[in-house]
């Protein structure tokens, strides 16, 4: 959520930044500022009356001490009048604040200066690529066929038990899932991230805190009886650990990692994009999250990008990194890098990680702050990244490493798997 003070002091800059998202937010910004002007006038009126009430309370006390009861009673009448007026002003003020908050919930984050304007993924900027795209035989198979042939994943059994988008991993497939999770967590710990196992369901306040609500409400699974949401990513519970927390400056940065299943309705998905592991309703992911000093957050974003780079290089997967344009960027992000691995059998790029800096957008909702050495408090910057999401990683590993004799396991995973290849049963 944008800060009203920042909008008021940098209106033209905010509008120019939001224009990169290919939508005019001037009406919403003007409404926010108009409500804020009214709110500030109401607050000033309330503060003035409260100041008068405090002054009268002292005068009344002095008059009683001096034996001037009649004069004191006359002032008490004014105090009672002020009390009623302040009650109404407090209700009015709360209404202004709620109206302003609801408007701010509808306005996305302002893209960072390096983000270019664009309408779709075609206008994203490639900033890095690595690896050689494997040349497979004409008989190459997509991962869903390999999964069936090697008895790694049963998609139909998942449909029977739950529905489409809930695969069942079996045998070496389940082992490969576990190997990837442990590999990602071990590498995160080596990089200084503290492992956390959070709840897999969150309350409404947590959803609003990281911006999933109200923006992505339709994509989240909701348990009405308990008023809880299944998490779409570990980002939500991990970041919310610090909701309403004031850190010391020397406690920054805070580094966290967590493995969780993730649940997404993915409403409206269809076609080749949902085939096999390409798009699921339930999948596993290891997330990395940082809370950072505002002066250091973009340097930290680059270190997070380097961490994800390292994981993909160790997995020996060809990949590219793109910096998202304004029109393709998430609602809460100020800047995002997407990592895409090449799927050799499908002959296309598959997104496996988004690594983002949200600046103060989430922290303002969370009221996550730190106290500087000068004693003043300010909002932290929040960042997160997938490191990594498993389904498309597994799809690419199976497709890119298929041979006539089996599926080769990357060297980095052999200690976790216990063998160097998956052979046919």
C-alpha positions as CSV (number, residue, x, y, z in Angstrom):
1,X,0.0,0.0,0.0
2,X,1.4,3.4,-1.0
3,X,2.1,5.9,1.7
4,X,-0.2,9.0,1.6
5,X,2.5,11.4,2.6
6,X,4.7,10.2,-0.2
7,X,1.8,10.5,-2.7
8,X,1.0,14.1,-1.5
9,X,4.7,15.2,-1.8
10,X,5.4,13.3,-5.1
11,X,2.1,13.2,-6.9
12,X,3.5,13.7,-10.4
13,X,6.3,11.2,-9.9
14,X,3.8,8.6,-8.6
15,X,1.5,9.1,-11.6
16,X,4.4,8.9,-14.0
17,X,5.5,5.6,-12.4
18,X,2.0,4.1,-12.3
19,X,1.6,5.0,-16.0
20,X,4.2,2.3,-16.7
21,X,1.4,-0.2,-15.8
22,X,-0.6,1.2,-18.8
23,X,-3.4,2.5,-16.7
24,X,-4.4,6.0,-15.6
25,X,-4.6,6.2,-11.8
26,X,-5.1,9.9,-11.6
27,X,-8.7,9.7,-10.5
28,X,-7.9,7.3,-7.7
29,X,-4.9,9.4,-6.6
30,X,-7.0,12.6,-6.6
31,X,-9.6,10.9,-4.5
32,X,-7.0,9.7,-2.0
33,X,-5.6,13.2,-1.7
34,X,-9.1,14.8,-1.4
35,X,-10.0,12.4,1.4
36,X,-6.7,13.0,3.1
37,X,-7.2,16.7,3.0
38,X,-10.6,16.3,4.7
39,X,-9.1,13.8,7.2
40,X,-6.3,16.2,8.1
41,X,-8.8,19.0,8.7
42,X,-10.9,16.7,10.9
43,X,-7.8,15.6,12.8
44,X,-6.7,19.2,13.4
45,X,-10.2,20.0,14.7
46,X,-10.1,17.0,17.0
47,X,-6.6,17.8,18.2
48,X,-7.7,21.4,18.9
49,X,-10.7,20.3,21.0
50,X,-8.7,17.7,22.9
51,X,-6.1,20.4,23.7
52,X,-8.9,22.7,24.9
53,X,-10.3,19.8,27.0
54,X,-6.9,19.3,28.7
55,X,-6.6,23.0,29.4
56,X,-10.1,23.1,30.8
57,X,-9.4,20.1,33.0
58,X,-6.5,21.9,34.6
59,X,-8.5,25.1,35.1
60,X,-11.4,23.3,36.6
61,X,-9.1,21.6,39.1
62,X,-7.5,24.9,40.0
63,X,-11.0,26.5,40.5
64,X,-12.1,23.7,42.8
65,X,-9.0,24.1,44.8
66,X,-9.7,27.8,45.1
67,X,-13.2,27.2,46.3
68,X,-14.8,28.6,43.1
69,X,-17.3,25.8,42.5
70,X,-19.8,27.8,40.4
71,X,-17.1,28.9,37.9
72,X,-15.8,25.3,37.8
73,X,-19.2,23.9,37.1
74,X,-19.7,26.4,34.3
75,X,-16.4,25.1,32.7
76,X,-17.6,21.5,33.2
77,X,-20.5,22.2,30.9
78,X,-18.2,23.2,28.2
79,X,-16.1,20.1,28.8
80,X,-19.2,17.9,28.4
81,X,-20.0,19.7,25.1
82,X,-16.4,19.1,23.9
83,X,-16.7,15.4,24.9
84,X,-19.8,14.9,22.7
85,X,-18.2,16.7,19.8
86,X,-15.0,14.7,20.0
87,X,-16.9,11.5,19.9
88,X,-18.5,12.5,16.6
89,X,-15.2,13.7,15.2
90,X,-13.5,10.4,16.1
91,X,-16.3,8.5,14.2
92,X,-15.9,10.9,11.3
93,X,-12.1,10.5,11.3
94,X,-12.4,6.7,11.4
95,X,-14.7,6.9,8.4
96,X,-12.2,9.0,6.4
97,X,-9.4,6.7,7.3
98,X,-11.3,3.6,6.2
99,X,-12.4,5.2,2.9
100,X,-8.8,6.2,2.3
101,X,-7.5,2.7,3.1
102,X,-10.0,1.0,0.8
103,X,-9.0,3.4,-2.1
104,X,-5.3,2.7,-1.4
105,X,-5.9,-1.1,-1.6
106,X,-6.9,-0.6,-5.2
107,X,-3.7,1.2,-6.3
108,X,-0.7,-1.0,-7.2
109,X,2.9,-0.3,-6.3
110,X,4.9,2.3,-8.2
111,X,7.4,0.6,-10.5
112,X,11.1,1.3,-9.9
113,X,12.8,3.7,-12.3
114,X,14.6,0.8,-14.1
115,X,11.3,-0.8,-15.0
116,X,10.2,-0.1,-18.6
117,X,6.7,0.6,-19.8
118,X,5.1,-2.3,-21.5
119,X,1.8,-4.2,-21.9
120,X,2.8,-7.9,-21.9
121,X,5.5,-10.5,-21.5
122,X,6.7,-9.8,-25.0
123,X,8.0,-6.4,-23.8
124,X,10.0,-7.8,-20.8
125,X,13.8,-7.1,-20.9
126,X,16.2,-10.1,-21.0
127,X,19.1,-9.3,-18.8
128,X,21.0,-12.7,-18.6
129,X,21.0,-16.1,-20.1
130,X,23.0,-19.2,-19.4
131,X,23.5,-22.8,-20.6
132,X,23.1,-24.7,-23.8
133,X,19.7,-25.8,-25.0
134,X,20.0,-29.6,-25.3
135,X,19.5,-31.2,-28.7
136,X,17.2,-34.2,-28.2
137,X,16.3,-37.1,-30.5
138,X,13.2,-36.8,-32.7
139,X,11.7,-39.4,-30.3
140,X,11.9,-36.9,-27.4
141,X,8.9,-37.0,-25.0
142,X,7.3,-34.3,-22.9
143,X,7.5,-34.8,-19.2
144,X,3.9,-36.1,-18.8
145,X,4.7,-39.0,-21.0
146,X,8.0,-39.6,-19.3
147,X,6.3,-39.5,-15.9
148,X,3.9,-42.2,-17.0
149,X,6.6,-44.3,-18.7
150,X,8.9,-44.3,-15.6
151,X,5.9,-44.3,-13.1
152,X,7.0,-41.1,-11.5
153,X,3.8,-39.1,-11.5
154,X,0.1,-40.3,-11.8
155,X,-2.0,-37.4,-13.0
156,X,-5.2,-39.5,-13.4
157,X,-4.9,-40.8,-9.9
158,X,-4.7,-37.2,-8.7
159,X,-7.9,-36.5,-10.6
160,X,-9.6,-39.5,-9.0
161,X,-8.6,-38.4,-5.5
162,X,-9.1,-34.7,-5.8
163,X,-9.3,-33.2,-9.3
164,X,-7.2,-31.9,-12.1
165,X,-4.1,-30.0,-11.0
166,X,-3.4,-32.3,-8.0
167,X,-0.8,-34.9,-9.2
168,X,0.4,-37.9,-7.2
169,X,4.2,-38.3,-7.1
170,X,5.3,-41.9,-6.7
171,X,8.6,-43.8,-6.3
172,X,11.5,-42.0,-7.9
173,X,9.2,-39.1,-8.7
174,X,8.4,-38.6,-5.0
175,X,12.1,-39.0,-4.2
176,X,13.1,-36.4,-6.8
177,X,10.6,-34.0,-5.2
178,X,12.2,-34.5,-1.8
179,X,15.7,-34.2,-3.2
180,X,14.9,-30.9,-4.8
181,X,13.3,-29.5,-1.6
182,X,16.3,-30.6,0.6
183,X,18.8,-29.2,-2.0
184,X,17.0,-25.9,-2.1
185,X,16.7,-25.6,1.7
186,X,20.4,-26.6,2.2
187,X,21.6,-24.0,-0.3
188,X,19.4,-21.3,1.3
189,X,20.9,-22.1,4.8
190,X,24.4,-21.9,3.4
191,X,23.5,-18.4,2.1
192,X,22.4,-17.3,5.6
193,X,18.7,-17.8,5.4
194,X,17.0,-19.1,8.6
195,X,14.7,-22.0,7.9
196,X,11.1,-21.6,9.1
197,X,8.2,-24.0,8.9
198,X,5.1,-21.8,8.8
199,X,1.4,-22.6,8.9
200,X,-0.2,-23.5,5.5
201,X,-3.3,-21.5,6.2
202,X,-3.5,-17.8,7.1
203,X,-6.1,-15.3,8.3
204,X,-7.5,-12.4,6.4
205,X,-5.1,-9.9,8.0
206,X,-2.1,-11.9,6.7
207,X,-3.6,-11.9,3.2
208,X,-4.0,-8.1,3.3
209,X,-0.6,-7.7,4.8
210,X,1.3,-9.1,1.8
211,X,-1.2,-7.9,-0.8
212,X,-2.8,-11.1,-1.8
213,X,-6.1,-9.5,-0.6
214,X,-8.0,-8.0,-2.1
215,X,-6.1,-8.2,-5.4
216,X,-5.9,-12.0,-5.8
217,X,-8.9,-13.1,-3.7
218,X,-10.4,-15.1,-6.6
219,X,-7.1,-17.1,-6.9
220,X,-7.0,-18.3,-3.3
221,X,-8.7,-21.3,-1.7
222,X,-10.9,-20.1,1.1
223,X,-12.3,-22.1,4.1
224,X,-15.5,-20.2,4.9
225,X,-16.3,-21.9,8.2
226,X,-12.9,-20.9,9.7
227,X,-12.4,-17.7,7.7
228,X,-9.0,-18.9,6.6
229,X,-7.1,-19.0,3.3
230,X,-4.8,-21.7,2.0
231,X,-1.4,-20.1,1.3
232,X,-0.5,-19.4,-2.4
233,X,3.2,-19.1,-1.4
234,X,5.3,-19.2,1.8
235,X,5.9,-15.5,1.2
236,X,2.6,-14.8,3.0
237,X,3.2,-16.5,6.4
238,X,6.9,-15.8,6.4
239,X,6.5,-12.0,5.8
240,X,3.6,-11.8,8.2
241,X,5.8,-13.1,11.0
242,X,6.9,-9.5,11.3
243,X,3.5,-7.8,11.1
244,X,3.2,-5.1,13.7
245,X,6.9,-5.5,14.7
246,X,9.5,-2.8,15.2
247,X,13.0,-4.1,14.6
248,X,16.3,-2.5,15.6
249,X,18.3,-1.2,12.7
250,X,21.2,-3.6,13.5
251,X,18.8,-6.6,13.1
252,X,18.4,-5.9,9.4
253,X,18.5,-7.6,7.1
254,X,16.3,-10.5,8.2
255,X,16.7,-13.6,6.1
256,X,14.1,-16.4,6.1
257,X,13.5,-19.5,4.0
258,X,10.7,-22.0,4.1
259,X,9.3,-25.0,2.2
260,X,5.6,-25.3,1.9
261,X,2.9,-26.7,-0.4
262,X,1.2,-23.9,-2.3
263,X,-2.4,-23.7,-3.3
264,X,-3.7,-21.7,-6.3
265,X,-7.1,-21.9,-8.0
266,X,-5.6,-20.7,-11.3
267,X,-9.0,-19.8,-12.6
268,X,-9.2,-19.3,-16.3
269,X,-6.1,-21.4,-17.2
270,X,-6.5,-23.7,-20.2
271,X,-4.6,-25.2,-23.2
272,X,-1.0,-26.3,-23.4
273,X,-0.1,-24.1,-20.4
274,X,-1.9,-26.5,-18.0
275,X,-0.6,-29.8,-19.5
276,X,1.2,-32.0,-17.0
277,X,3.2,-30.0,-14.4
278,X,3.0,-26.7,-16.3
279,X,0.2,-25.3,-14.1
280,X,-1.1,-26.9,-10.9
281,X,-3.5,-26.1,-8.1
282,X,-1.2,-27.7,-5.5
283,X,2.6,-27.6,-5.8
284,X,5.7,-27.5,-3.6
285,X,8.0,-24.5,-3.4
286,X,11.0,-23.2,-1.4
287,X,10.8,-19.5,-0.8
288,X,13.4,-17.0,0.3
289,X,12.3,-13.7,2.0
290,X,14.3,-10.7,3.3
291,X,13.4,-7.6,5.3
292,X,15.9,-5.0,4.4
293,X,17.0,-1.4,5.1
294,X,15.6,0.8,2.4
295,X,19.1,2.0,1.4
296,X,20.2,-1.5,0.7
297,X,17.2,-3.3,-0.7
298,X,18.2,-3.2,-4.4
299,X,21.7,-4.5,-3.7
300,X,20.0,-7.3,-1.7
301,X,17.7,-8.0,-4.6
302,X,20.7,-8.6,-6.8
303,X,22.1,-11.0,-4.2
304,X,18.8,-12.9,-4.3
305,X,19.0,-13.1,-8.1
306,X,22.5,-14.5,-7.8
307,X,21.3,-17.1,-5.4
308,X,18.6,-18.3,-7.8
309,X,21.2,-18.2,-10.6
310,X,23.4,-20.5,-8.7
311,X,20.7,-23.0,-8.0
312,X,19.8,-23.3,-11.7
313,X,23.5,-23.6,-12.7
314,X,24.0,-26.4,-10.2
315,X,20.9,-28.2,-11.7
316,X,22.6,-27.7,-15.1
317,X,19.4,-26.2,-16.6
318,X,19.6,-23.6,-19.4
319,X,17.8,-20.5,-18.2
320,X,17.3,-16.8,-18.9
321,X,16.4,-13.9,-16.6
322,X,14.0,-11.2,-17.7
323,X,13.2,-7.9,-15.9
324,X,9.4,-7.5,-16.1
325,X,7.9,-4.5,-17.8
326,X,5.3,-2.4,-16.0
327,X,2.3,-4.2,-17.6
328,X,3.5,-7.7,-16.7
329,X,4.5,-7.0,-13.1
330,X,2.6,-8.1,-10.1
331,X,0.3,-5.7,-8.2
332,X,2.6,-5.4,-5.1
333,X,6.0,-5.3,-6.8
334,X,8.3,-2.4,-7.5
335,X,10.7,-4.5,-9.6
336,X,10.6,-8.2,-10.5
337,X,13.1,-10.5,-12.2
338,X,11.6,-13.7,-13.7
339,X,13.7,-16.8,-14.2
340,X,12.7,-19.1,-17.1
341,X,14.2,-22.5,-17.8
342,X,14.1,-24.1,-21.2
343,X,11.9,-27.2,-21.7
344,X,13.6,-29.1,-24.5
345,X,10.7,-31.4,-25.3
346,X,8.0,-28.7,-25.2
347,X,10.5,-26.3,-26.9
348,X,9.5,-23.3,-24.8
349,X,10.5,-21.3,-21.8
350,X,8.9,-22.1,-18.4
351,X,8.9,-19.6,-15.6
352,X,10.3,-21.1,-12.4
353,X,11.0,-18.1,-10.2
354,X,9.9,-14.5,-9.6
355,X,12.3,-12.5,-7.4
356,X,11.0,-9.1,-6.4
357,X,11.5,-6.0,-4.3
358,X,8.3,-4.6,-2.9
359,X,10.0,-1.6,-1.2
360,X,7.6,-0.3,1.5
361,X,4.4,-1.5,-0.2
362,X,3.9,-4.6,1.9
363,X,5.6,-3.1,5.0
364,X,3.1,-0.2,5.1
365,X,0.2,-2.7,5.2
366,X,2.1,-4.9,7.7
367,X,3.3,-2.0,9.8
368,X,6.7,-3.6,9.8
369,X,9.2,-1.0,10.8
370,X,12.7,-0.5,12.2
371,X,14.1,2.1,14.6
372,X,17.2,3.9,13.3
373,X,20.1,5.1,15.4
374,X,18.4,8.5,15.5
375,X,15.5,6.9,17.3
376,X,13.1,7.5,14.5
377,X,11.0,4.6,13.0
378,X,10.6,3.9,9.3
379,X,9.2,1.1,7.2
380,X,11.5,-1.7,6.1
381,X,11.7,-2.9,2.5
382,X,10.4,-6.5,1.8
383,X,11.8,-8.8,-0.8
384,X,11.1,-12.4,-1.8
385,X,11.9,-15.0,-4.4
386,X,11.1,-18.6,-5.4
387,X,14.1,-20.6,-4.8
388,X,12.6,-22.6,-6.3
389,X,9.1,-23.7,-7.4
390,X,9.3,-27.5,-8.1
391,X,6.8,-28.4,-10.9
392,X,8.4,-26.8,-13.9
393,X,11.9,-27.5,-12.5
394,X,11.0,-31.2,-12.5
395,X,9.4,-31.0,-15.9
396,X,12.6,-29.5,-17.4
397,X,14.8,-31.9,-15.5
398,X,12.9,-34.9,-16.9
399,X,12.7,-33.6,-20.5
400,X,16.2,-32.2,-20.8
401,X,17.9,-35.2,-19.3
402,X,16.1,-38.0,-21.0
403,X,18.2,-40.6,-22.8
404,X,17.6,-44.0,-24.4
405,X,18.6,-45.7,-21.2
406,X,16.9,-43.5,-18.6
407,X,16.8,-40.0,-17.1
408,X,20.1,-38.6,-15.9
409,X,20.2,-36.9,-12.5
410,X,22.3,-33.7,-12.2
411,X,25.4,-34.2,-10.1
412,X,24.1,-31.7,-7.4
413,X,21.1,-34.0,-6.7
414,X,22.9,-37.3,-6.7
415,X,23.8,-37.2,-3.0
416,X,20.1,-36.6,-2.3
417,X,18.8,-39.2,-4.7
418,X,21.4,-41.9,-4.0
419,X,21.8,-42.7,-7.7
420,X,22.8,-41.0,-10.9
421,X,19.9,-42.0,-13.2
422,X,16.3,-43.0,-13.1
423,X,15.9,-46.3,-15.0
424,X,12.7,-47.9,-16.3
425,X,11.1,-50.3,-13.9
